[in-house]
Amino acid sequence: KSIHLPLGISFFTFHAISYLVDVYRRHALPERSLANVAVYILLFPQLIAGPILRYKAIAPQLPARLVDWQHLYYGLIYFAFGLGQKVLIADTMAGVADPLFASWKTLSVASSWLAAITYTLQIYFDFAGYSNMAIGLAYLMGFHFPTNFDFPYWARSITEFWRRWHITLSTWFRDYVYIPL
């Protein structure tokens, strides 16, 4: 028998832990409105690929969000940019990488490198595209989400790469798991 879990279960969990820990550490005040806590935990734009939100960053935005022309403009720009990253770049790279990996037994050295490079680009633009679409949707709803990718392939070391790749996941684990342990 298979168990069906809701889409984005890890993000719901991260949000709930962030709320509890931020309130426990007194980094944020307990929310008096159950509706606002629910909005924070269920905030849908980032449920697929992030960014991972921290309660202390979102709490001030919950009771009073402003949606004006500037938010609509930047929201649409971010969303369109992310959609372009996903559809135009990531999906194009997948069209090259997938057939190459499907015939892995017969690949030449050059084709193996092409497969690895296109897959690397596919993964980055897929995650970054979804994150930028989420940031754009958040702007449209009056929220400000943090940047999640900072050109990781321009990094000069593995450490710098990790700091630039899925920034909110790395910092979440650092602040809520690694440092407390």
C-alpha positions in Angstrom: 0.0 0.0 0.0 1.4 3.4 -1.0 1.2 6.5 1.2 0.4 9.7 -0.6 2.0 12.8 1.0 1.0 16.3 0.2 3.1 18.3 -2.3 5.8 20.3 -0.5 5.6 18.4 2.8 9.2 19.3 3.5 8.5 23.0 3.1 5.5 22.8 5.5 7.8 21.1 8.0 10.6 23.7 7.6 8.0 26.5 8.1 6.5 24.9 11.2 10.0 24.3 12.7 11.1 27.8 11.9 8.0 29.3 13.6 8.4 27.2 16.7 12.2 27.8 17.0 12.0 31.5 16.2 9.3 32.0 18.9 11.2 29.8 21.4 14.4 31.7 20.8 12.5 35.0 21.1 13.6 36.0 17.6 9.9 36.6 16.8 6.8 37.2 18.9 4.1 34.5 19.0 1.5 35.2 16.4 -1.9 35.9 17.9 -3.8 35.2 14.7 -4.2 31.6 13.7 -4.9 32.8 10.2 -1.5 34.5 9.9 0.3 31.4 11.1 -1.7 29.3 8.6 -0.8 31.8 5.8 2.9 31.6 6.7 2.9 27.8 6.9 0.8 27.3 3.8 2.3 30.1 1.7 2.2 28.4 -1.7 4.6 30.0 -4.1 7.8 28.4 -2.8 6.4 24.9 -2.0 8.1 23.2 -5.0 11.7 24.5 -5.0 12.0 27.3 -2.4 13.1 29.7 -1.2 12.7 28.4 2.3 11.1 31.1 4.4 11.9 31.9 8.0 9.1 33.0 10.3 11.1 36.0 11.7 11.5 37.4 8.2 7.8 36.9 7.1 6.1 37.7 10.4 6.2 41.5 9.9 4.7 41.1 6.4 1.8 39.0 7.5 -0.5 41.6 9.0 0.1 44.4 6.5 1.2 43.8 2.9 1.3 46.4 0.3 0.5 45.6 -3.3 1.1 48.5 -5.6 2.2 49.0 -9.2 5.8 48.5 -8.2 5.1 45.1 -6.6 3.1 44.1 -9.7 5.8 45.2 -12.0 8.7 43.4 -10.2 6.5 40.4 -9.5 5.8 40.0 -13.2 9.4 40.6 -14.1 10.7 38.0 -11.6 8.0 35.5 -12.6 8.7 36.0 -16.4 12.5 35.7 -15.8 12.0 32.5 -13.8 9.6 31.1 -16.3 12.2 31.8 -19.0 14.9 30.1 -17.0 12.7 27.0 -16.6 11.1 26.7 -20.0 13.7 28.2 -22.4 16.9 27.1 -20.7 16.3 24.2 -18.3 13.9 22.4 -20.6 16.2 22.9 -23.6 19.1 21.5 -21.7 17.0 18.5 -20.7 16.3 17.9 -24.4 20.0 17.5 -24.9 21.0 15.8 -21.7 18.2 13.2 -21.5 18.9 11.4 -24.8 22.6 11.4 -24.1 22.2 9.8 -20.6 19.7 7.3 -22.1 22.5 6.1 -24.4 25.2 6.2 -21.8 26.8 2.9 -22.8 27.8 4.3 -26.2 28.8 7.9 -25.3 32.1 9.2 -26.4 34.2 11.4 -24.1 33.0 14.5 -25.8 29.4 13.4 -25.6 29.8 12.5 -21.9 31.1 16.0 -21.2 28.2 17.5 -23.2 25.7 15.4 -21.2 27.3 16.5 -17.8 27.4 20.2 -18.7 23.9 20.3 -20.1 22.5 18.4 -17.1 24.4 20.8 -14.7 22.8 23.8 -16.5 19.4 22.0 -16.5 19.5 21.5 -12.8 20.6 25.0 -12.0 18.1 26.8 -14.3 15.3 24.4 -13.1 15.8 25.3 -9.4 16.6 28.9 -10.0 13.7 29.3 -12.4 11.2 27.9 -9.9 12.7 30.0 -7.1 12.4 33.2 -9.2 8.8 32.4 -10.2 8.1 32.0 -6.5 9.7 35.3 -5.7 7.6 36.9 -8.4 4.4 35.4 -7.2 5.3 36.6 -3.7 5.8 40.1 -4.9 2.4 39.9 -6.6 0.9 39.1 -3.2 2.8 41.8 -1.3 5.5 39.5 0.2 9.2 39.8 -0.1 11.1 36.5 -0.4 14.9 36.2 -0.1 17.1 35.5 -3.1 17.8 31.8 -3.3 20.6 31.5 -5.9 23.6 33.8 -6.4 25.4 32.6 -9.5 26.8 29.4 -7.9 28.7 28.3 -11.0 30.8 31.4 -10.7 32.1 30.3 -7.3 35.8 29.8 -6.8 35.5 26.9 -4.3 33.1 24.2 -3.2 32.4 26.2 0.0 31.6 29.3 -2.0 29.5 27.2 -4.4 27.4 25.8 -1.5 26.9 29.3 -0.1 25.5 30.5 -3.4 23.4 27.4 -4.2 19.9 27.2 -2.6 20.9 29.8 -0.1 17.8 29.5 2.0 18.2 25.8 2.4 21.8 26.0 3.4 21.2 28.8 5.9 18.1 27.1 7.3 20.1 23.9 8.0 23.0 25.9 9.4 20.8 27.9 11.8 18.2 25.3 12.8 20.2 22.1 12.7 24.0 22.4 12.5 24.7 25.2 15.0 22.2 23.9 17.6 23.8 20.5 17.5 
